[in-house]
Amino acid sequence: MTADSPAEALARLAAERVDHRFKGLPPDADGHTVAELAAERRNLFTGGFATPVLALSAERLEHNLALMETYATRHGLAFAPHGKTTMAPQLFHRQIERGAWGITLAVPHQVRVARAFGIRRVFLANELVDPAALRWISRELDADPGFRFICYVDSVRGAELMDAALRGASRPLDVVVEFGAGEGARTGVRTEAECAAVADAVAGTRTLRLVGVAGYEGEVPRADPERVHAWLRRLVGLAVDFDKAGRFAGLDEIVVSAGGSAWFDAVADVFAEIPELSVPVLKLLRSGAYVSHDDGHYRKVTPFNRVPEEGALEPAFRLWAQVVSRPSAEQAFANAGKRDAAYDLDLPFAQVVHRDGAERPATGVSVTGLSDQHAWLRTSEDADLEVGDWLGMGLSHPCTSFDKWPLIPLVEADGTVVDYIRTFF
């Protein structure tokens, strides 16, 4: 475990020197610390930034953080947003400041990043069977009595491997049985009877402690509200049955966890129905994409479309590229491609054109394809687009947007860059 406090660890990020590792930043900023560059409050368009450059809206980020804090509180949910989306310790801490219980992660490397920046509660939404990683987690638990770590177990074999790696540990590893979303879905135990067998395997060890059940409703086959609600009720029923069987004896709380970014309204509905159990229930929601939201996939599937009275998330990313070729009236090319933009769910969306200090809608401009370093643009008759223009594009899928940028300018609405978000992928 790092000896630094979270504040000291974050201060190290601010003291990092800017150089060629960080694309999009002003070349004349080389040698500045991140803090020094932020203090200059340069303008994204006139301050020497080089395209392509990804910008994160300061105002929209704050709006999204506040909205999900309010939502979780209103519905009596603990919140452990999935950190794999951003892998940005600065954002982890802002989420915790806005009421998050802790951070959800997916693989051991991500846990190491979180621990290096002082995250005290981690929910690993995966079965962990790597011996080296398990022993490292055990050392972290031994060194820090305040560190809470929970991970999935989804097989008897997994429980056996965990137990073998953790022999001699002074603190047991807290685990939740992962209940699968159905045949052909992703990970997780497929039936309630098999869940009981996994729970028995955990109970037969001294190194593991069963603390609850969890799953991911986003993998329910042919997901619709009825199917998702039905699966979530099975998950809750599993927790109730385990409790009646005495599987949670000796605990201070029982963990029941679900919640991606497409169905957290269903999670709120069903978790509100959890009956009184032998001890209080930690109803743990894990949605992560809300931080930046997006202009594509999550804009279409967000639960706030179904419950508009609860508010609305705002897309906070904009990728800026420069038009570098206009070979015909119907075609243009900008200097951002697959290395810069998410493209696994949708292509980027042309939104605005910036020229000579003025911004206007990107009327008649659409992105039709991406090469490694080029965006292919189709332009109609009413498209006013010239070589040298800056084209602002919306993105789809936050998880594959953050991972392409190690240092992301945080930009106010007038273009002032007020900070830089460091990612660790």
ABEGO torsion letter per residue (X at the ends): XBABBAAAAAAAAAABBBBAABBGBBAAABGBBAAAAAAAGBBAAAAGBBOBBBBBBAAAAAAAAAAAAAAAAAAGBBBBBBAAAAGBAAAAAAAAAAGBABBBBABAAAAAAAAAAGBABBBBBBBBABAAAAAAAAAAAAABAABBBBBBBABAAAAAAAAAAABGBABBBBBBBBBBAEBGBBBEBABAAAAAAAAAAAAABAABBBAEBBBBAAABBGBBAAAAAAAAAAAAAAAAAAAAAGAABGBABBBBBBGBAAAAAAAAAAAAABBBBABBBBBBBABAAAAAEBABAAAAABAAAABAAAEBBBBABBBBBBBABBABAABBBBABBAAABBAAABBBBBABBBBGGBBBBBBGBBBABBBAABBBBBBBAABBBBBGBBBBBBBBGAAAAAAABABBBBBBAAGBBABBBBBBX
